């Protein structure tokens, strides 16, 4: 019996020493992490090329689930189907690689329906080499330095007690001692669990608000679900400490708990699941979601009438919607200014920033000449564009207004705030959470000089403005949509480029044969006039792309050759989509013979900023047409040429080698409804 007791003592002693060693190593790792993140300012910790993150959402499906740890190894050898972690818009995302081309990668969450924006090698942290299921609980326990110290001290005291009682020969006393040790350990574990539960109840709702408010991606419409890593900012302004602690989702104590593991941001669609889990944790208390108020139809009509009185005529729907967005922003600015009249120079400053903001937000143009339209890092680029505009204004100012710089900085903050408010309005459905997120941003960017009651009033007014203009814009767009016609967007071999075809849903009398119907609909004046219908519907789609920050799509349509001889009609058609964004994203198709015959007119239109493509079919390019062909955005060649069915016509060799990157092998005529109206 005595020997058995000694063996048990020895085993317990060895086990406890091992525990002290393990927890000591973990403590050192935690301290090392704090040094890397807190002192050195790194975004994440790296141990000999390895990093660890905790997953909070389910956008990777069964491959990586919420609560799992992922071990990420730095690597430049990224291949298709690898799960990688990368940084985008200041956040970390973990998704699977589905496309790779010359150092550019496209990723998608396994549970997502939409691809992510392309990324480069520089954005990649590394590939996921190990998934540790359900290790999330350790974040709040083992990797909390305070808990670690408490565990080590407890284990050490237990070890000392065992050594002290090692000389006791009475096994009965040893049994009593072990019972006491077990009892103490149970009490300690119970207290730790209680601490974690209390911490969960305190922070889970605030974390939920924080995560949802900071989803600001890539492609704006949050149908894109992402696995994102949120970096928690520390409060440095002592004057703001008290207010921000009340409003900030994570307090100082929580910062320490999340220092090692970066939280992965919750997507719009996944928020509902996360919120459901929160309800279960909080003893299944029913959660009331505050829905957005509906705008009454008479309010919409009044607003439309007011806008009509300000500007009666627009050349297209894009100009009309952008005018509405400007008016909406002006009303929001008035609220943020607390209804005060604009001071000296403020009207000019506001207009300058308004142009920069509209260009960045809806045209994806942030100061670069000949910008390529893509939606990556939109908020970061807009914020940088606002700062650059502010610096230029201050540097260029030669007046006597001593407060000019202060006014410019004020409007820099106002438009930065508006950027976040607009994005939050789109991605969060729950009005209660919107208000809390708005409040956080407003306190951060406009300061604490405004009392809470006034801030709440401002938030209510801003939300009302946003709701009203959302309905007004929706009404304006829907008025142009019709059930009599529909556009088909046919995929081409070029990614994100679509051939546009107009079809009608008009039922003709049986008296007319199909031949007569086709001749009437597709030939002559009818074919010319229906181009206006096509463009009107196409511009509706384009303005939707702009509002949704879907900047990558381009559309190709064909106009009958007869229009090139009718200058008035031709000018009317091109003026209809004379907007800068539309010019860059709508491309006019011409057959090679038409291009050759109307070179002068087409060159003039290209000089005005319009874009063209040519369909060579199986025609070889003549030397006299090389110049105009070089100006084409795309060169379409019949697929059969690639298969050498037309060996007698050397089409490809007639195209300069430097233009071969513009060649697309498509029978485009069939995708735009064939050529009509000649």
N, C-alpha and C positions, 0 to 999 in steps of 0.2 A: 504494500500500500504506500509505504514511504518512497520506494523507488519510482512508483508511478507518479507520485506527486512531484518528485524532483524532475522527472522527464517533462511533465506538463509545464513546470516553472521554466525549464530551459527553453522549450519550444516557444512559450509565450514571450520570453525575454528576447529571443532571436527575432521573432515576428515583429515585436514592437521596435526593435532597432532598425529592422528593414523599413518599417513604416516611417520612422524618423528620417532615414536617408532619402526615401522617395519624396516625402513632402518637402524636405530641404531642397532637393533638386528642383521641384516644382516652384518653390518660393524664389529660387535664384532665377528661374526662367521668367517668372512674373516680374521680378525686379528689372531684369534685363529688358523685358518688353517695355516697361514704364520709361526706362532710359531712352530707348529708341523712339518711342512715340511722343512722350511728354517733353523730354529734354532736347532730343535731337530734331523733333518736329517731323519725323517720318509718318507717312500715311498708314503704314502697317509694319509689323515686325517681321524680320527675316532671320532664320537660324540656318546658316550654312546653305543658303539658297532655298530653304523651305519656309513656307508661311502657313498659318492656320486661320480659317475663317469659320464663323458659325452661320448656318443657313436659317432664315426665318420664314421663307415663303415656299410655295409648292410649284413654282413655275417650271422646275426641272422634272416634275412628275415623280415617278418611282425611283429614278436614278439618284436623285439627291432630294431628301425630304426635309421639311422644317424641323429644326432641332439637331440636325446632323452637323458634325464638324467635317470640313474638307481640308485635306493637306495639299497645298499647292506648291509645285516645284518649278523654279525658274527654268524656262526652256525656250530656245528659239526654233526648235524643231516641232512646229505645230502642224498637225495633219488633220484631214477630214475626220469627223466623228469624235475628235478629242473634246473633252469638257475643259474649258479654260476659264480663268478669272482675268478680267481686264478692267481698266479704268476708263470711264466715260462720263463727261459732265461733272467731274469731281467726285464720282461715286464708283464703287466697285460692283461688277456684274459677273455672275457665273452662268454661262450658257454653253451649248454644244456648237462646234464649228460645222457648218453645213456647206460652205463654199470657201474656196481659197484660190487667190490668183495674184501672183507676183507681190507677195508681202501684204496683201489686203485680204481681210477675212470677213465673212458674214456669219453671224451666229443666230441661234434661235433656242428658246427654252423648249424642252420636250413637250411641255403642257401648253405652250403658246401656239396661237394660230398664225402669228405674223412674225416675219423675220426682223432682226435688229438692224440698225444702221451699220454700214461697213466700218471696220476698225483697222488700224495699222499695227505692225509689230511692236512699235514703241508703246502702245497702250496696254499690251498684254503683260500681266504679272507672271503668269505661268500656267501650266496644265495641272488639272486635278489628278493626283496620283493615288489618293486614298480617301475613302469616305468612312467616317466613324459614326455609325448610326446612333442617334439619340444621345449624344454627348453634351447637349446644351445645358443640362443641369449643372455640369462642372463649372460653367462660366460664373455662376453665382456663388459657388462654394469653394472648390479647390483652388481656382485661380483668383480668388479674392485674397489679397495679402493679409487682411485682418483675420479671416477665417483660417488661413494657412498657419499663421503664428499661433492661434488658439489651439489648432489641432496638434501642432508640434509640441507645444507646452503640455497639453493634456497627455499625449503619448509619453513624453519624457517623465512626467510625474508618475504615471502608471508604472513605467520601468523602474523608477527609484523605489516605489512601494514594493514591487516584486522582489528587488534585491534586498530590501530591508527585511522582508519576510522569508527570505531564502533560508535563514538559519532555523526558522520554526520547524520543528519536527512533527508537531501535531497536525495531521492531515485535516482534521476537523476545522482547525483555525484557517488552514489554507483554503478550504472550500468556502468558508465564510468570507475570506478576503476576496476570492475570485467572484463571489456573488456580488460583493460591494463594487468591485471593478466594473463588472457587467452593468450593474445598476447605474453607475456614474456615466458610463459610455452611452447608455440608452438615454439618459437625461440630456447629455450633451448633444446627441443627434437630434433629439426631439426639439431642443432649443434652436438648432440650426435650421431645421425644417420650418419651424414657426417663423423664424426670421425671414426665410426665403418667401414664404407665403405672404407675409405682411408686406414685404418689398414688392412682390408681384402685384398685390392689390393696389398699392400706392402708385406704381409707375406704369402699369400695362396700358391704361387708357391714354396717359400722356404720351407714351411711346407710340401708340397707335396714331395719335394726332400728328406727332412729329414725322413719323414715317410717311404718312399719306400726304402731308403738306409739302414734303421735300421731293416728291416724284416729279422732277422737272427735267425729259428724253427725247430724246430723240425723236422721235417722231411724235407730235403733240397729242394727238388723239390717243388716249391711254388704252386703246384696244391692244397696244403692245404690252405684254406682261414681261417683267424683267426680274432677275435676281440681282438686287443692288445692295451695296455696302455703304452705310451712312456714316459719315464722320461727324462726331458730336463736337460742336464748337464750345470753347470755354468763354465765360463772361469775364471781360477785362475791365470794363468801365464801372468804377465803383459807384457812380451816381445811378447807374441802371441796375445794380445788383438786386436790390429789393424787388423792383418791379419784374425783372426778367425771371427771377427765381420763382415768382408766382405764376408766370406764364410759360416759361421754358419747359418743354417736355421732360428733360433730364436735369436733375440737380447735381451739385458738386459730388455728393456721395455716389450717385449713379455713374458719374464720369469714370470713377475708379473702377467700377464693376465692368464697364464696357471698354476699358483701355486696351485690352489684349484682343478681344474679338469685336470686329466691326459688324454692326447690325446690318442685315440685308434688307433693303427697303421693300415695303409692301406695295404691290401693284394695285391699280384700281379694282380689277375684277377679283383679286385675291383678298382684298380688304374685307369683303363680306365674310369669307371663311375665317379670317383672323379675328374678326369681330365676334363671330359665333363662338369661337374658342374662348374669347375673353368672357363671354356671358356664362359659359360653363364654369370657368374658374371662379367667377363671382356668384356662386351658388345659384346659377341659372335664373338670375333676375332678368325679367323682360326688358329689352332695350328699345326705347322709342326713338326712331330715326326722324329727325326733323326734315321734312321734304321742302323743296323749293316751292314758293307760292306761285300760283298761276297768274299770268298777266291777262287782264280783261281785254276783250277785243276792242272796246271803245278806247282804252288807253293806247293800244297799238295804232288805231286809226288817228288819234290825236297827235301822237308822236310823228306818224308818217306825214300828216298835214303840216306840222311844224317844220319838218325837214324839207318838205316841198316848197314852203314859203322861203326858205333860206337859199335853196338852189333847185330850179325847176327842171333843168335839162341835163342829161348825162349821155355820153356817147356810147356807153356800154354798162353792163351790170357790175363790172369790176370797179369802175369809177364811182358808181353809186354806192356800193358796199363800203369802199374805202372812205368815202365821204361820211358815211354813217359811223364808221369806226373812229374817225377823227372827232366827230361830234360827241360820241360816247366818252372818249378820252378827255375831252375838254370839260365835260360835266363832272367826271371823276376828279379831275384836277381842282375844279372849283370846290368840291367837297373837302379834298385834302387841304386846301387853303382856308378851310373853315368859313367859306363865303366871302372872304375879304377881296376887295378890288385889286386888280393887278397893279403893281407899283411900277415905277420908271424902269424901262428896259425889260420888264418881265414878259410882256406880250411877245417881243421878238425872241427872247430866250426860249419861251414855251414853244413857239412855232418851229424854231430850229430843232429842238429836241423831238418835237412831234414828227417831223419829217424823218429824222434819224430812226426813231422808234418804229414808225410805219414801214420804212424801208427794211429794217432788220426783221421785224416780226412777221410781216405778211408778204414781203418780196424776197426775203432771205438775202438782202443786200446790205452788207455791213461795212461799206466804205471801200470795198475792193472793186477795181474796174474789171468789167467782163467777168463778174463772179459766176462760178458754177453753182447752180441751185441744188443744194442738198441740206438736209435738216440736222446734221450732226452738231452737237454742242451749241444749239441755238441760243439758250439763255446766257451762256458764258460769252458768246460772240456779241450778243446785243448789249450786255453789260459793258464789255470792253469798248464797243462802238460809242456808247453813251459817255464813257470816261474820256475817250479820244476827242469826241465832239466838244466836251466841256473844256478840255485843255486848249483846243484850237480857239474856242470863243474867248477864253480868258486872255490868251496870247495875242489875239487879233484886236482886242478892244483898246481903243485909243481915247475913250471918253473920260468924263470927270466923275462918274458915279463910283464913290469909294466902296460901295457895297456890291459892286458888280460881281466880283468873284464869289461872294457869299450867296448871291442869288442863283448863280450858275450851279454851285454845289447843291443848293436846295432843290433845284429842278432835276439835277442828276439823281438825287435820292428819290424824288417823286416818281420819275419814270422807271427807275429800278424797282421801286415798290409796285407800280402798276403792272410791270412785267410779271412779277410773282403773283399778284392778285388775279390777273387774267388767266395764268396757267392753273392756279389753284381752283378757280371757278370752273374750269373745264374738267379737271381730274377728280374732284370731290363732289359727290352727290348730296351728302348729308350737310344741310345748312348749318347745323350746330357746330360741326367740325370746321366748316368753312369760316365761320365767325371767329373761332378760336385761332385758326391759322392766320387769318387776316390780322387779328390783334397782335399776334407774335411778331409778324413782319412789320406792322406799323410802329410798334414800340421800338423795334430795332432800328428802323430807318428814319423815323421822324422824331424819335426821342420821347422823353417822359413829361415834356412841358404841357402836354394836353392831358386833361384829367380823364379817368376811365369812363365816366358818364358820356363825355363828349366823343371819345373814341368809339363807344358802342353805337352812338347816334350816327357817326360817320360811316361805320361799317354797314349799318342798316340802309343808309342812303346809297352807298356804293352798290350793294347787292341789288337794290331796286333798279338802279340805272342799268346794271348788267343784265338783269332779267328782261327789262323792257326792250333794250336794244337787241338782245338775242331773239326775241319774238318778232321785232320789226325786221331784222335781217332775214329771218326764216320766212316771213310773209312776203318780202320782196322777191326772194328767190323762187318761192313756190308759184308766184304769179306768172313766171316765165315758163314753168314746166307745163307740158301738155301731154294728153293721152293720144293725140292724133299722130304724133311723130315720136320716134325713139332713135337714140344713137346706139350703134354697135361699136364697141371698142375691141378691135381684133388684134391679137398679139402678133408681134413681128419677131424676127430673129434677134433684134436688138433689144436688150433689156430695158424695160420701162418706157418703151416707145410703142404707141398704138396707132393703127390705121382706123380712121373714123368713117363710119358708113351711116348715112341717114336712111331710115326705113319709115314708111307711113303705115298707119293703122286705119286707113280710110276704106270704107266698104263702097265699091262702085256698083252701079246698077248692072244687072245681068244683060242689059241691052248692049253694053260695051264688051267687046272681046278683050282678052288679055293683051293682045297686040296693041289695040288702041290705047288701053290704059298705060302700057309701058311707054309707048311713043309720047303720050301726053305728059307723063310724069318725069321721064328721064331726058327728053330731047328739048332743044330750043329754049324758049324764054322760061318755061317752067323749071328746067334744069338750072338756069341761071338764078332765078328767084329763090329757089329752095336752098341755095347756099347761105342766104341770110338766116333761114330757119336753122340750118346746121350750125352755123357760127353762134347764134344766140344760145342754143342748147349746149354747145361746147363751152362757151364762156361761163355758163352756170357751173359746169363741172370744174373748170379752171379756178373759179373763185372759191369753190368748196375746197379745192386742193390748197389754196392760199390760207384759208381760215384754219385748215387742219394741219398746216405745216408739212404737207406732202409735196415737197418741191421737186421730186425726181422725175415725175411723169411728163412725157412729151407726146403731142398728138399731131398726126399727119392727115391732111384732107386734100381733096382734089377740086380744082375749079375748072369749069369747061373752058376750052380754048377760045371760044367765041367772046368771052369776057375781056380778053386782052385787047380786043379791037374797040371796046366800049369804055372809054376813059372814065366817064361819070360813074357808071356802075362799078367799075374796077376800084375807083377811089373810095366809093361807099363801102365796098366789101373790106378793103384793107383798113380803112379808118375805124371800122367796127371793132377790130381787135388791135388797135394802135397802142394799147397799154404796154408798158415796158416788160412786165412779166409775161403777158400773152405773146409778145413778139418773140421772146426767148423760148417759149414752150409750145407754140403752135407753128407747124411747118407746112408750107404749101408744096404740093407735089405737082410736077410737070413732066409730061412725056418728053423724050429727047427731041423729037421733031418740033414740039411746041417751044421748048427751051431755045433751040437753035433759031427758030423763026422770030421769037420775041425777046432776044437777048437784051436789047436796049431798055425795054420796059422793066424786065426782071432785074437787071443790074441796078437800075434806079431804086427799085423797091428794096433790094439787098442793102444799098447804101443808106436807106432810111431805117434799117434795123430789122427788117423782116427776113425770115429764114426760108430757104427752099431746099427741096430734094428733087432728084431726077430719076426717072424710071428709064433705064437703057433698054430694058427687055433683052433683045439679042443684038442691039445696034452697036457698032463700033464708033468710038468718039473720033470725030474729024479734027484735024489739027486746028482749024479756025475756031473750034468750040472748046478748046482745052481751057481757056481762061474762065469761061462761065461755069464749066464743070468743076473747076477747082473751088469755086465759091459755094458749091453745094454742101449742105449739112450731111446728107447721105446720098449714096449712089446705089440704086437698086438694080440688081441684075437677075434675070430669070434663073431659077434654080437649075434648069436644064443646061445652062451654059457651064455650070460647075461640073456637070457630068459629061461635058464635051459632046453633046448631041448636035451642036451647031459648029462643027469643026471648020466649015467654010467661012465663018465669020469670026475673026480673031478679036473678040470683044475685050477680054482681059488685058491683052498686050497693048490695046489702044488707050488704056488708062494708066497714067503715070504711076510709077511704083510708090511714090510718097502718098498717093491718094488711096492705096489699097485698104488702109485702115477704115476708110469711109464706106467700103463696099458691104452691102447686105444682100444675101442671096434669098430673095423673096419674090414670089409672084404677087406683088403688091396690088396690081390691078384688081385681082379677085377679092382683095380684102377691103377695098374702098368702094365696092359695088360696081366695079368695072368703070370704063370711061364713057361718059354720056355727054350729050349736049354739043357734039361737034357740029 
